[in-house]
Amino acid sequence: MEDTELLIQAKQGDLDAFTELVKRYQGNVRAALAVRLTNKHEAEDLAQEAFIIAFRKLNEFDVDKAFGPWIRSIAFNLLRNYWRKHKATLVGGAAELDILLNEQIGLEYSVENERDQLHVLKRCIAKLETPMRELLIQRYYQEMPIAEIKQSLKVNHSTVTMRLYRMRELLQQCMAKDPETA
């Protein structure tokens, strides 16, 4: 089921639909927070709080827009508040520098920038050869374990991991270039 359908159902009070959205996006939100925090439990707490806020404000959300950037922007706002709250307890040194850098990263984050990056990524994925695209779909969209992928492709584990590595390299290179002219 598409996110839009789930959002419409969730707005009508369907908790199962919202639960499905949480399942789809919780890993992404946690990861975005975890790389900016040193405490894994704080990242999980902030992610959970972001989904609670999203649920409470669901009626304000435009279902024609992407849910992922919206939930991440909520999470990043919570993260900024967390940094402000805990900034005063730091004495200085590496921890303070880490917070300042993370605040800058958070300030540079924008939903528009993320949308642009997603469009670039989609164009780069479209440029991949069919076997690479199929591997990407199996691993990242269908979330197939490498063990299943190697069985379906009839290759060994290291071949799958090397192909995944090469695919990520190709995508990084493509995204680093101007995709319109590449």
N, C-alpha and C positions, 0 to 999 in steps of 0.2 A: 504494500500500500504506500502511496506517495505521502510525503510530509504534509502537503496541503490538505489532503483528505483527513489525515490524523489530526491536524490542527483544527479543522472545522468540527470534527467529532469531539475533540477535547474542549473546544469553546462551548459545545452544547452539553458539557458535563460528563463526557465519557472518560473515566479515569484510566481505563485500559489503553485508550488512544494516547493519552499523555505519558503513560508508563512506557509505551513503545517508543515515543520520542526521546524519553530519558535514556532508554537502552541504546538508541542509535547515537546519541550525542555525549553521553556521560564520559566515555573514554577520551574523546577529543577535548572536552572541557577540562577534565582532570589533568590531562597531559599538558595543556596550555598553562595551567596553574602550577603544576609540579615543576616545570622547568624554571619558574620564576620564584619558587619558594624552596627553602632548604628542608622544611618539615613536610613530609608526605601526608601526615594526618591533617595538617592545616589546609593543604591543597584539596583533600577529599571533603573537608568540612565546608570550604568555600564553594566547591562544585555543588555540593548538596544544597547549600543556601541559594545558589544561583538558580537551581531548578525550582526551589520553593517560591522564589520571587517571580520567576517566569510563570509558574502556575497561577499565582495570585494576580498577575498582570496580563494574563492570557487574553482577556477581552479587549485590551488596548492594542494587541498585536495585529498587524495587517497580514492575513494569511497569504497574500500574494507575494510577500517578501520571504526571503530565506530564513529559516529558523536558526540554522547554525551560527551565522554571524550575530544574530540577536542574542542568543544565549551566551555566546562568548563575550559580547560587550557587557552583559550583566555581570559575568564572572570577573572581567577586568575592572569594572567599577568597584566590585567588592574587594578585589585585590588592592586597588589604590587606597581604599578605606582602611584595609588591613595594614598597609605600609604606613599610613599616617598615624594610625593608632599605636603601632609598635616602634615607630621611628624614635620616639622619645626615650625608649628604654635602652637603646644602643649607645655605647660609649664611643665607638669609632672603630677604625681599622677596616679589615676586609668585609666584615658584615655590613657596615655602613655603606661602603662602596658598592657592595652587591645590591643593596636596597636602592641606592641612587641610580644604578644602571638599569635595574628592573623597572623603576618608575619611568625612566626615559623610554624604555621599550614599550611600556604600557601607554605612554602619551603618544608615541608614534603609531600605535595601533589605531586603525580606523576600519570601519565596516566597508567603506568604499575601496580602500586599499586591498582588503581581503577579497572583495568581489573581483577586482582587477586581476589579482593573482589567480583566482579560481578560473577566470576566463582564459588567462595565459596557459594555465595548467591543462585545461580542456583542449586548447588548440595543440599543445605539445603532445598530449595523449593521442589525439587524432593523427599526428604525424608518425607515431610509432608503427612499425611493421606489425602485421596481424598477429604473429606468434607472441610478440612482446605485449601487445594490447590484451590478448587472451590471458597471458600470465598475470598481468596487472588486475584484470577482472577477477580471476580466481583468488588471488592473494588478498587484495584490498577491498573489493566489493563483496565477494562471496565469503571472505575471511576464511578461506580454506587453509588448513595447516600445510606446511611444506611436505609432510609425509604423504598427504593425499594428492598434492600436486605432482610429486615425483611418481606416484603410481599412475596417475592419469596420463602423464607425459611419457611414462616408461623410461625414465632417466634416474640417475642417482641423486642423492641429497645435495652434494656439492655442485652439481650442474644446475639445479634449481636455484640455489643460493647465489651462484655466480650470475645467472641470468637476471635474477632480481636486482643484484648489485649493478649490473650493466644497464638495466632498464632505468633504475634510479639516477644513474650517472647521465644517461641520455636526457632524461627529463630535466635534471638540474642544468645541464648545458643549454638545452632549448630555452628554459625559463630565464637563463642569464642573458641570452640574446634578445634582440627585439623580435618577438614572434611574428609581427606583421611583415617584416622584410626577410625573415629567415626561410 
